[in-house]
Structures are given as C-alpha cells and as structure tokens.
Amino acid sequence: MKNKKMLLIFTAIIFSLSCSNENGVKNNNIKNIKNLKTEQEYLKSIDYSNIADKVTQNKIHEILENAKVDSDNIDLFLKSVNYYNEATENKGLIKSGFLNSKNINPNYDEAAIQQIWDKKNKNFPGFNCRITAFTLMKDYIKMEKPVIKAGEMLFMDMESLKNVPFKLFSQNEKDKFVNLFSEIPTEMTKDVRVHAKNVKDAWKERGIVFDKNSKISMISVFFHFNDDPKENILFVGHVGILVPEKDGKLLFIEKLAFQQPYQALKFNNRTELNDYLMNKYDTAWGQPVAKPFIMENDELLKEYRINPNNKN
C-alpha cells in the first residue's frame, strides 16, 4: 500500500509537468538509440500560441477541418479551451496569435492559476493532456475488445470526466479512453526499444487499433515507473495531437496540465517536435528507469533522440 501511495504522489508530479512489423524490436521505427542521427541542430526556439483569441481559434479549426477531424469534436475541443481560458481569467496567456520564444519551455504561474480556478470549480479538476488529445483523436482509434479496469494512474482523469461541466464523452468513449491510457506492464530495463514493443503489444492485446489513413496522429510521451521493485509500468505522462498544415509545417496541440494552459506549436519537422518534448520531460538524473520515450500512434517516433542537455 505504501508503494501504491508513492506511485500516486509521483503521478501527481507528472501531471504538473502534466504497416507495422510484428517483431517489434526489429522494426525500422525502433532504432538503436545510440545510433540515431543527430545531424540536425537541436531546437533553439519555438512558435507557440495559447489559442486565446478568435482569429487563432478559427485558424486552428480550419487546420483540423482540413485534416478531416469531425466538426463536433473540434467544437468540443474549442469549448474546453474557452472554458479553461475564461475560468482562469486568461492568466499568463499569449493574448493573440503565435509568439516566437527562445525559451522552448514556457513558464506559467500554476499556483496563481490554481487559486483562480478553485474559486469557480470546486469539484472539477479540469482538462488535462489525455482528455484533450482524446477529444480530437477518438474517432481514429478503434477498440475491438472489452475494456480493462481503469488503472490507478488515471484516478484524476476519471474524477474530471465525472465532473466535467458539459458532456464530453459517451460511455463507450470513456471505456475506450480507459483502455488506451491505463498503465502498461513492462520490465526493468533502460532499453526504450523493449518498452516501445511492450506498449505496442499491450495495445494490440487490448484491441486498440489506430486508423492508418488518418491525417492526424497521437504523440505520446511514455514514462517508466518502478516505485515498487516488483512492478514496472509504463504510463502516458503527456500526450498531444500532431496535425499537418498545407504549407508543410506541423501543428502540435496540447494541454500542458490540469492547471496549465493549452498550447499550439508550429514545427518544421518531427525532430523539432521531439526536441521540444524531450527538453521538457527528459530531465531526471541518476534514475534506474528508462528515459522518457515518444510514440507516434503505436510506433516509436522515428526521429526520437534524447535531450542533449541530459546525457545521463
């Protein structure tokens, strides 16, 4: 029980931050991390928005619509964005458009945002990355087998879905959400190739199938937990949606954490996206567990590479 409580506490910390080859490890998408190409310069700046103004929201609506995302899901996403922005009085947000920043990990006053939020939302913890990503991605994920029981790591998500102020998901969609995001058993190794294969195998066992014809994709940052020596698990500590734009750029949409805002970021390629995410989440030192790793749908991101500022 003590280890379970430690696991839940560590989860809360994460919240605040927060054709396939059957052989898995031999898949070309799961490369030897030491041999990944690093010729491209590491990301130095980002273009990002908090989706706070009508012009930006209309533009993102158009991009999602061009990617064939259902208009009802887009409307639900933007309704959630506006609910959060209004409830937090636009605290710390970019008021309009996109901003170029040399700080690739923008800072927000989470404590101040929490105080404002709590005045208006006594029982609703808010929207997080998983709820946000699933809102846009749910039609492109099929569930062919019975739902598994919700894992302990989803306790805050389930509380939010229970108290959300407007209908967001049907019961079938909630079951799919649980099936997708509940923690995944793994083994004690730092080899992310092994963990990526375990994710792929677990989702296959759960009947999770990603639509190969979808223009959008789910970008998941997995964390390896080993708080109980007898139990190793993988969990989606952060997730967002990647959408192609007509000009060739990539739009990444995310909700940083319950009491951190929505962000939309523009990247030239997936290597830049990888660098942005690994800069934010590959920060631990001296840990016995594997580094965070990034999946695009059910494959290890081809452009995956570690944070050069953390070579531990």
N, C-alpha and C positions, 0 to 999 in steps of 0.2 A: 504493500500500500504506500509506503514511504517513497519508493521509486516512482510509482504512478503519479504521486503528487508533484515530485520533482519534474516529471515529464510535462505535466500540465503547466507548471510555472515557466519552464523553458519554452513551451509553446506560446505562452503569452508574450514572451520576449520577441519571438519570431514575428508575431502579429504586429508588433510595434515597429519593426524594421521596415511588420505585416501584416513500288511494290517491295514489302519488307522481306528480309532474309530470315528464315526460321532459325538459323544458327545463332542469331543474336550477336554474340561477341565477335563473330567473323564478319558481321555486316559492315559494309563500307562506311556506313554512317557512324559506327562505333570504332573510332580510330585509337591507336595508342597515343595517349595524351602527351607523352614526351616527344612524339614525332610530329605534332601538329605544326602546320606552317605558321610562322609569326612575322612574315614579311610586312604585313600591313601595320602601319603605325598605330599605336594604341590611342584610343579615343581621348580627345583633348577638350571637347566642348559638346554641348547638346542644344537642340532647338526643342523647346517644350512649351506646353500650354496647360492651364488648369480647366479648360473648357468652360469658362465662366461667362462668356458673352454670347449673344445670339448669333453673331456672324460666324464665330468659330464653331458653334454647335451645328449650324446649318451646313457648314463645310464638311464636318465630320459625318453628319447624317448622309450627305451626298456620297462621300467616300465609301461608307458602309453599304449604302444602297447599290452603288456600282459593283460592290463585291457580292451582291445578291443576298445580303443579310435581310431577314424578314423585317418589314417596316414596323410591325408591332414590337419586335424585340429591340429595335433601335429606339423606339419611343419609350419603352420601359427603361432602357439604359439612360436616356437623357432625363427622364423623370427622376431617376435615382440621383443623377448628377445635380440637378436643380434642388432636390430635397436636401442633399448634403450641403451644397453651397449656401442655400438660404438659412438652414438650421445653424450653420457656423458663422453666419454673417460675413461670408467671403473672407474669413480671416486668413491672411498670408497668401492670398491667391494673386496670380497674374490677372489683371482686370480684363485684358482683351488680347486676342491673338497669341502668337508664339514669341518666346523670348530666347535669344541665344545666350548661353551661360557657360563660362569656363569651369564653373563648379558643376560637375556632372552628377552630383548627388545633392539636389536642392534640399535646404533645411526648412522645417516648419515647426512652429511652436505648438507641439502636441498637447502640452499641459493646458495652455490657454484655450486651445480648440476644444479640449475635453470639457472644460468648465462651461463654455458656451453651449456645447451640445447637450450636456446634462440638464440644463435649465428647461429644455424643450422635449427631451427624450428620456424619460425615467426608466423605461423597460426595454427600449430598443437600442442595442449596442451600435448599430449602424451597418453600413455596407462594407465589405472587405474585397480583397483581390479575387478570391474564388467565386463569390456571389456575382461580382461584376463580370468576370470572364465568362461564367456560365450563362449569364443573361444573353450575351451575344453569340455564344458558341453552341448553345444547347440543341439547335436543330441539326447540327453537323456531327453529333455524337449519338450513336445508336447503342441501346442496351438490350442484349439478346438473352440475358439470363436473369434470374431472380436477384433482387437487391440484397446486399450484405448488410449486416447491422452497422450502424454508424459508429465509427471509431472514436476514442476519447479525444483525439486531436481536433475533432470537429465540434466540440461542445459549444463554442461561441458562435460558430456558423449556424448551428441548429437553433440556438436561442434567438439569433437575429431573424431567421426565417419564420420563427414562431410569432415574432412581434413586429414584423415589417408593417408599416402603416398602409400599404396598399398591396393588392395581390400581385405577386411576382412570379411564383412557380406553381404549377399544378402538383398534385400528389405524385403523379408519375415522374414529373421533372425533379421533384425533391428526391425521389428514390434514385434517379439517375445521378443526381448531384452527389449523394452519399456513396454510390458505387464507384464514382470517378475519383473522389477526393479522400476517401478513407485511407488511413496509413497502410503501407505495404511492407510485409516482412522481407528482410534481406539478411545478409551475413556480415560478419566482422571483417571488412576489408576496405582499403582505401582506393581500390580499383573501381573507378566510376563506370567502366565497361560492364563489370559484373552487376552493379546496381541498375544500370540502364536496362540490361537484359531482364532483371527481376521485375522492373516496372512494366516492361512490355509483356512479359509472361503473366503477371498478375492481372493486368487489364484484359488480356485475352481470356484468362480463366473467368473473369467477371463478366465477359460478354461485351466489353467496351470496344466499339469499332468507330474509328474516325472516318468521315467522308473524304475519300481521296480526291474527289472532284471539287471540294470546297476551295474558294479563293482565300479564305481567312484560315488562320491556324492558331492553335493554343500553344503559348510559350510558357513552360512550367519550370520553376527553379526548385529542384528537389534538395531536401536536407536529410542527412543521415543522423539518426539519434541512437545512442547507446547508453542511456541513463541506467537501464537495468542490464547487467552483464550478460544475462541470459536472453535478452531480447534486443534485436537490431531492427529498426524500422526506417522506412523512407516516407517522407511527407512533403506535399506541395506547399512549401512555405511562402511562395509567391508565384503569381501567375498573371498573365495578360494576354491580349489578343493582338496578333500581327495581321495587318491589312495592307495589300499593295495599292499604291496610288498610280494614277495614269502617267505621271512623269517618271515612273520607275523607282521613286522613293518608297520607303516602308513606314507605315504609321503603326506605332505601338501604343495600345490603350491599356491603362492600368488604374487600379485604385490602390494606393500605397499601403494603407492600413485602415482599421476602423475609424480612427480619428486623425488620419492624414488624407489629403485630398486626392482627387482624380488627376491623372496626368495623361496627356497625349504627346508622344515624342516622335520626331521625324529622323529616320536614319537612312543612310545611303545603301547600306547592306547589313547582312546579319552579323558580320563581325563587329560592327559598331554596336549593335544591339547586345551582343554577348558581352562586350567590354563594359557597357553601361550597367548591366545586371551583375556581372562578376565584381565590378568595383564596389557595388553596394552590398553584396552578400558574401563574397569570398574574403572575409576579414579576420576569421578566427586563427589563432596561433597555438601550436602545441597540442592540437586535439588528436585523439586516437582514431577519430572517424574520418570518412572521406570528405573531400571538399564538396561544396555545393556543385551540382551539375544541372545543365539545361536541356530540356527535351522540347522538340517541336512536334506536337501531337504525340505519337508513340515512338519517336526515334530521337536518339541523342542528336542535339544540334550539330550539324556538320562543321560549323565554324567555331565550335566550343574551344575555348582556351582559358587558362587560369588568369587571375589578376596578377600582372607583373609586379605590383607593389606588395604582393604577399606570396613569396616563393617558398613559404614554409610547407 
